[in-house]
Amino acid sequence: MLEELGKNITKYNELPEDRQLQIDLTIVEGLLAHPDTELHMNVMGQGREPIAMILNRGLGDYPLKNHIGTFERRLEICKYNP
């Protein structure tokens, strides 16, 4: 995914974790800001837990096809399974 966005994966892997998380957040913010992105709040996760899902099908100019981000909606789950 990073390579498709024009990022160097080798340099990314060499970064400290906090810097990697900043880059990850920037990618998610770009996905959320894109006009073709869909937000689905009532989705069930793999373990039947409620999650929020953001989806961009790649029909417009977004560089990744079918890019999906999922986020836990129950904070107690995140403590055990980030």
FENNORQUI-V561188 format. One record per run of one state. SS is the DSSP state (h for helix, s for strand, l for the rest). FROM is the first residue (numbers start at 1). LEN is the number of residues. Records with the same first field share a line. If there is no record, write none. Layout:
SS: FROM-LEN / FROM-LEN
//
This chain:
l: 1-8 / 15-2 / 34-4 / 45-5 / 57-10 / 73-2 / 81-2
h: 9-6 / 17-17 / 75-6
s: 38-7 / 50-7 / 67-6
//
